[in-house]
Amino acid sequence: MAEFNPLKRQVTNMDFASPSQFRFQLLKIPTVEYFVTQVNIPGISFGGDASLSTPFSTIHMMGDNIDFADLEVQFLVNEDLSNYREIHDWLIGIGFPKNREQFTQAVQGGNPELRAASKENDPNKASAGNPASLMSDATLMILTNKNNPKVKVNFKNVFPTSLSGLDYNSQTTDSEQLTASVTFKYDIYEFASL
């Protein structure tokens, strides 16, 4: 039952969230993590909602499943493009445009010894790989105004779906840094208080 005593319903935290106080972590892209400049907490919405028409008015019913919007991450690209290439190689491994060995390398992290050992145990399994290992869990840590962790957002089974291109321009007069953005899909995200 809801509390009706006005003294017990007072706001206890008057600090506002700062959009620049966060830390994003994703195991498969460690060099991108340091350069993240922008990330979102995706929106959610009901899917499959229904309307029931009556002679008087239309009655709307809630949906039966939840749709999660994409996770968008923007990051600064370092000089040797290593952080850009981490995501690029992850996407290439999922899509394997040249041969199926690219998928196996992505699943096993490009380790030739691990690939050789798995081929000895089961040659068919080594080429098929394990799709679950192409995903990774991610964490968005929301920080207080004093940079203390306050809220943790856990994303389950994250994988990239698109990576922006890089635009070089010799006519740029300002010293701008290259940025790239990547879009991720995931199963679900959950909040955890610290």
C-alpha positions in Angstrom: 0.0 0.0 0.0 1.3 3.5 -0.8 2.5 5.7 2.0 0.3 8.8 2.6 2.2 10.4 5.4 3.7 13.6 3.7 6.6 13.6 6.1 7.7 10.2 4.9 7.4 11.1 1.3 10.0 13.8 1.2 12.9 13.7 -1.3 16.1 12.6 0.3 18.6 13.2 -2.5 18.6 16.7 -4.1 21.7 16.2 -6.2 21.1 16.1 -10.0 22.8 13.6 -12.4 25.7 15.0 -14.4 25.9 13.9 -18.0 29.7 13.8 -17.9 30.1 11.5 -14.8 30.2 8.0 -16.2 32.5 5.1 -17.0 31.8 2.5 -19.6 33.4 -1.0 -19.6 33.2 -3.8 -22.2 35.6 -6.8 -22.0 36.0 -7.3 -25.7 37.2 -3.8 -26.4 39.6 -2.7 -23.7 41.3 0.0 -25.7 38.0 1.7 -26.6 37.0 1.8 -23.0 39.5 4.6 -22.1 38.4 6.8 -25.0 34.6 6.7 -24.6 33.2 10.2 -24.8 29.4 9.5 -25.0 27.1 6.6 -24.2 23.4 6.3 -23.6 21.1 4.4 -21.4 18.7 3.1 -24.1 15.0 3.7 -24.0 12.5 0.8 -23.6 9.0 0.5 -25.0 6.2 -2.1 -25.1 5.8 -4.0 -28.3 2.7 -5.8 -29.4 0.3 -3.4 -27.7 -3.4 -3.9 -28.7 -6.5 -1.7 -29.0 -10.0 -2.9 -28.2 -12.7 -1.0 -30.0 -16.0 -0.4 -28.2 -19.1 1.6 -29.3 -18.0 4.3 -26.8 -14.2 4.6 -27.1 -11.1 2.6 -27.9 -9.5 0.9 -24.9 -5.8 0.5 -25.1 -4.1 -2.6 -23.7 -0.4 -2.8 -22.7 1.9 -4.9 -24.8 3.2 -8.3 -24.0 6.9 -7.9 -24.7 9.5 -5.1 -24.2 11.7 -3.6 -27.0 15.0 -2.2 -26.0 16.5 0.6 -28.1 20.1 0.3 -29.3 23.1 1.0 -27.1 25.1 3.9 -28.8 28.7 4.5 -27.9 30.9 7.3 -29.2 34.7 7.3 -28.7 37.9 9.2 -29.7 40.0 7.2 -32.2 43.7 6.9 -31.2 46.5 7.5 -33.7 47.2 3.9 -34.7 43.5 3.2 -35.0 43.9 0.2 -32.6 40.7 1.0 -30.7 38.7 1.5 -34.0 40.2 -1.8 -35.3 39.0 -3.7 -32.2 35.4 -3.1 -33.1 36.1 -3.5 -36.8 37.7 -6.9 -36.2 34.8 -7.9 -33.9 32.3 -7.1 -36.7 34.4 -8.9 -39.3 34.6 -11.9 -37.1 30.8 -12.1 -36.8 30.3 -11.6 -40.6 33.4 -13.4 -41.9 33.3 -11.9 -45.4 36.4 -13.7 -46.8 36.3 -17.2 -45.2 34.9 -19.1 -42.3 38.3 -19.1 -40.5 37.6 -15.5 -39.6 34.7 -16.5 -37.5 36.8 -19.2 -35.7 39.5 -16.6 -35.0 37.0 -14.2 -33.6 35.5 -16.8 -31.3 38.8 -18.0 -30.1 40.4 -14.6 -29.8 42.8 -15.1 -32.7 45.0 -17.4 -30.6 46.5 -20.0 -33.1 47.4 -22.5 -30.2 43.8 -22.5 -29.0 42.5 -23.0 -32.6 45.0 -25.9 -33.1 43.9 -27.6 -29.8 40.2 -27.3 -30.6 40.8 -28.8 -34.1 42.5 -31.8 -32.6 39.6 -32.4 -30.2 36.7 -31.8 -32.7 37.5 -30.6 -36.2 33.9 -29.8 -37.0 33.4 -27.8 -33.8 36.5 -25.6 -34.4 35.1 -24.4 -37.7 31.6 -23.8 -36.4 32.8 -21.9 -33.3 30.6 -20.8 -30.4 28.4 -17.8 -31.2 27.9 -16.9 -27.5 31.6 -16.1 -27.3 31.1 -13.3 -29.9 29.1 -11.5 -27.3 30.2 -9.7 -24.1 28.6 -8.2 -21.1 29.0 -4.4 -20.6 28.7 -2.1 -17.6 27.9 1.6 -17.5 28.9 3.0 -14.1 27.1 6.2 -13.2 29.2 8.4 -10.9 28.3 11.0 -8.4 29.4 14.7 -8.7 32.4 13.6 -6.6 33.3 10.7 -9.0 32.1 8.0 -6.6 30.2 5.0 -8.2 26.5 5.4 -7.5 24.5 3.3 -10.0 25.6 0.4 -12.2 23.8 -0.5 -15.5 24.5 -4.1 -16.6 24.0 -5.0 -20.3 23.8 -8.7 -21.1 25.1 -10.3 -24.3 26.3 -7.2 -26.1 27.4 -7.4 -29.7 28.1 -4.6 -32.3 25.8 -4.1 -35.3 27.4 -1.0 -36.9 30.5 1.1 -36.8 30.7 4.6 -38.3 33.4 5.5 -40.9 36.3 7.8 -40.3 36.4 11.1 -42.2 39.8 12.6 -42.9 40.0 16.2 -44.2 43.1 18.0 -45.2 41.3 21.4 -45.2 40.5 21.3 -41.5 42.0 24.3 -39.7 41.1 23.3 -36.2 42.8 20.5 -34.4 39.9 18.2 -34.1 40.1 14.6 -32.9 38.5 11.8 -35.0 35.5 10.3 -33.3 33.7 7.1 -34.2 30.4 5.7 -33.0 29.3 2.1 -32.6 25.8 0.7 -32.2 25.3 -2.4 -30.1 22.4 -4.8 -29.6 21.9 -6.7 -26.4 19.4 -8.9 -24.6 18.5 -6.8 -21.5 19.9 -4.2 -19.2 19.3 -4.0 -15.5 20.1 -1.4 -12.8 22.1 -2.2 -9.7 22.6 0.3 -6.8 25.9 0.4 -5.1 
